[in-house]
């Protein structure tokens, strides 16, 4: 979905530039995919969960 936000016109609410999309993809999507698609994979600590939730919050605040 992050790549779809790059396709919006820059003045549109929700627009995300290339570098922002790449950064959020690395910090959110890759972690999410690891947990969702690897059997028995769970965050190893509360800090890891807090970091992921914080990144999701940052992304949402940028696009909303």
C-alpha positions in Angstrom: 0.0 0.0 0.0 2.9 2.4 0.7 3.8 2.3 -3.0 0.3 3.5 -3.9 0.7 6.6 -1.8 3.8 7.6 -3.9 1.5 7.7 -7.0 -0.7 10.4 -5.5 -0.1 14.0 -6.6 2.3 15.7 -4.1 -0.3 18.2 -2.9 -2.8 15.4 -2.1 -3.4 14.3 1.5 -1.8 10.9 2.0 1.1 11.5 -0.5 4.3 9.9 0.6 7.5 10.6 -1.2 9.8 7.8 -2.4 12.3 8.0 0.5 9.5 8.1 3.1 7.8 5.0 1.5 11.1 3.1 1.5 11.9 4.0 5.1 8.4 3.0 6.3 8.5 -0.1 4.2 11.7 -1.2 5.8 10.6 -0.3 9.4 7.0 -1.6 9.2 6.3 -3.9 6.3 9.4 -6.1 6.6 8.8 -6.6 10.3 5.1 -7.3 9.8 5.8 -9.8 7.1 8.4 -11.6 9.2 5.8 -12.2 11.9 2.9 -12.9 9.6 4.7 -15.3 7.3 7.2 -17.1 9.5 5.8 -19.9 11.6 6.4 -19.4 15.3 7.9 -16.0 14.8 7.1 -13.5 17.6 8.6 -10.2 18.7 11.4 -10.9 21.2 10.7 -8.1 23.6 8.3 -5.3 24.6 10.8 -2.8 23.1 10.6 -4.5 19.7 6.7 -4.2 19.8 6.9 -0.6 21.0 9.3 0.3 18.2 7.0 -1.3 15.5 3.9 0.4 17.0 5.7 3.7 17.1 6.7 3.4 13.4 3.1 2.6 12.4 2.0 5.7 14.4 4.6 7.9 12.7 3.5 6.6 9.2 -0.1 7.2 10.0 0.6 10.7 11.2 2.4 11.5 8.0 -0.3 10.3 5.6 -3.4 11.4 7.5 
